[in-house]
């Protein structure tokens, strides 16, 4: 079953390579979406794919960036059939 998650990460998440780490993690996984810095100081990740793949992707981000993340907000949204994973500016 395909799902879509929108995740907001707070803490020292900008200027530490967060977006590039998320993009590297997405490579080789069947996950589509995007990552971008928000004006609030948060980083937003959109991830679509099979539930287990999305969960694994988000878990790997949390593990790799654990020292920078202080809070995570996760929202389930309607699937939009995205393709590829991109960094938005």
BALOBA-1460 file (C-alpha; in Angstrom, 3 decimals):
// residues 89
<rec num="1" residu="x" x="0.000" y="0.000" z="0.000"/>
<rec num="2" residu="x" x="1.376" y="3.410" z="-1.007"/>
<rec num="3" residu="x" x="1.477" y="6.141" z="1.619"/>
<rec num="4" residu="x" x="2.622" y="9.751" z="1.816"/>
<rec num="5" residu="x" x="4.233" y="11.294" z="4.876"/>
<rec num="6" residu="x" x="5.060" y="14.937" z="5.492"/>
<rec num="7" residu="x" x="7.620" y="15.265" z="8.259"/>
<rec num="8" residu="x" x="8.849" y="18.449" z="9.913"/>
<rec num="9" residu="x" x="12.191" y="18.259" z="11.681"/>
<rec num="10" residu="x" x="13.181" y="20.914" z="14.237"/>
<rec num="11" residu="x" x="16.467" y="21.603" z="15.978"/>
<rec num="12" residu="x" x="19.813" y="22.416" z="14.418"/>
<rec num="13" residu="x" x="18.663" y="20.981" z="11.091"/>
<rec num="14" residu="x" x="19.650" y="23.700" z="8.638"/>
<rec num="15" residu="x" x="23.224" y="24.240" z="7.529"/>
<rec num="16" residu="x" x="24.316" y="20.735" z="8.585"/>
<rec num="17" residu="x" x="23.817" y="18.811" z="5.321"/>
<rec num="18" residu="x" x="20.361" y="17.520" z="6.265"/>
<rec num="19" residu="x" x="18.873" y="17.899" z="2.777"/>
<rec num="20" residu="x" x="21.816" y="16.187" z="1.106"/>
<rec num="21" residu="x" x="21.763" y="13.360" z="3.657"/>
<rec num="22" residu="x" x="18.047" y="12.808" z="2.995"/>
<rec num="23" residu="x" x="18.650" y="12.743" z="-0.754"/>
<rec num="24" residu="x" x="21.526" y="10.239" z="-0.370"/>
<rec num="25" residu="x" x="19.380" y="7.995" z="1.827"/>
<rec num="26" residu="x" x="16.551" y="8.123" z="-0.749"/>
<rec num="27" residu="x" x="18.890" y="6.909" z="-3.510"/>
<rec num="28" residu="x" x="18.435" y="3.215" z="-4.049"/>
<rec num="29" residu="x" x="15.118" y="3.157" z="-2.195"/>
<rec num="30" residu="x" x="11.763" y="3.175" z="-3.913"/>
<rec num="31" residu="x" x="10.769" y="6.401" z="-2.225"/>
<rec num="32" residu="x" x="9.691" y="9.583" z="-3.986"/>
<rec num="33" residu="x" x="9.354" y="13.072" z="-2.628"/>
<rec num="34" residu="x" x="11.352" y="16.099" z="-1.626"/>
<rec num="35" residu="x" x="13.266" y="17.824" z="1.137"/>
<rec num="36" residu="x" x="13.498" y="21.555" z="1.759"/>
<rec num="37" residu="x" x="14.471" y="24.149" z="4.340"/>
<rec num="38" residu="x" x="11.575" y="26.188" z="5.694"/>
<rec num="39" residu="x" x="11.707" y="29.832" z="6.780"/>
<rec num="40" residu="x" x="10.763" y="28.642" z="10.301"/>
<rec num="41" residu="x" x="14.179" y="26.961" z="10.664"/>
<rec num="42" residu="x" x="12.674" y="23.515" z="10.176"/>
<rec num="43" residu="x" x="13.350" y="20.994" z="7.423"/>
<rec num="44" residu="x" x="10.367" y="19.434" z="5.620"/>
<rec num="45" residu="x" x="10.530" y="15.964" z="4.094"/>
<rec num="46" residu="x" x="7.804" y="14.605" z="1.825"/>
<rec num="47" residu="x" x="8.054" y="10.853" z="1.267"/>
<rec num="48" residu="x" x="5.839" y="8.577" z="-0.815"/>
<rec num="49" residu="x" x="6.144" y="4.849" z="-1.328"/>
<rec num="50" residu="x" x="5.300" y="1.514" z="0.225"/>
<rec num="51" residu="x" x="4.635" y="1.932" z="3.948"/>
<rec num="52" residu="x" x="7.619" y="-0.192" z="4.987"/>
<rec num="53" residu="x" x="9.974" y="1.661" z="2.614"/>
<rec num="54" residu="x" x="8.840" y="5.090" z="3.819"/>
<rec num="55" residu="x" x="9.176" y="3.961" z="7.449"/>
<rec num="56" residu="x" x="12.699" y="2.698" z="6.806"/>
<rec num="57" residu="x" x="13.651" y="5.885" z="4.965"/>
<rec num="58" residu="x" x="12.427" y="8.096" z="7.814"/>
<rec num="59" residu="x" x="14.109" y="5.852" z="10.397"/>
<rec num="60" residu="x" x="17.449" y="6.164" z="8.571"/>
<rec num="61" residu="x" x="17.123" y="9.962" z="8.467"/>
<rec num="62" residu="x" x="16.383" y="10.008" z="12.205"/>
<rec num="63" residu="x" x="19.392" y="7.792" z="12.937"/>
<rec num="64" residu="x" x="21.839" y="9.658" z="10.719"/>
<rec num="65" residu="x" x="20.764" y="13.133" z="11.837"/>
<rec num="66" residu="x" x="19.952" y="12.273" z="15.483"/>
<rec num="67" residu="x" x="22.427" y="14.780" z="16.887"/>
<rec num="68" residu="x" x="20.659" y="17.630" z="15.093"/>
<rec num="69" residu="x" x="16.959" y="16.731" z="15.491"/>
<rec num="70" residu="x" x="15.198" y="17.936" z="18.634"/>
<rec num="71" residu="x" x="11.586" y="17.416" z="17.528"/>
<rec num="72" residu="x" x="9.741" y="15.612" z="14.750"/>
<rec num="73" residu="x" x="6.165" y="16.168" z="13.588"/>
<rec num="74" residu="x" x="4.739" y="13.579" z="11.182"/>
<rec num="75" residu="x" x="1.588" y="13.942" z="9.104"/>
<rec num="76" residu="x" x="-0.092" y="11.456" z="6.792"/>
<rec num="77" residu="x" x="-1.339" y="13.007" z="3.543"/>
<rec num="78" residu="x" x="-3.077" y="11.786" z="0.370"/>
<rec num="79" residu="x" x="-0.701" y="10.126" z="-2.108"/>
<rec num="80" residu="x" x="0.105" y="12.307" z="-5.141"/>
<rec num="81" residu="x" x="2.058" y="9.706" z="-7.175"/>
<rec num="82" residu="x" x="5.337" y="11.607" z="-7.116"/>
<rec num="83" residu="x" x="8.415" y="10.370" z="-8.961"/>
<rec num="84" residu="x" x="12.026" y="10.884" z="-7.951"/>
<rec num="85" residu="x" x="13.381" y="12.543" z="-4.829"/>
<rec num="86" residu="x" x="14.526" y="16.154" z="-5.057"/>
<rec num="87" residu="x" x="15.978" y="18.937" z="-2.964"/>
<rec num="88" residu="x" x="13.771" y="22.019" z="-3.176"/>
<rec num="89" residu="x" x="15.187" y="25.498" z="-2.637"/>
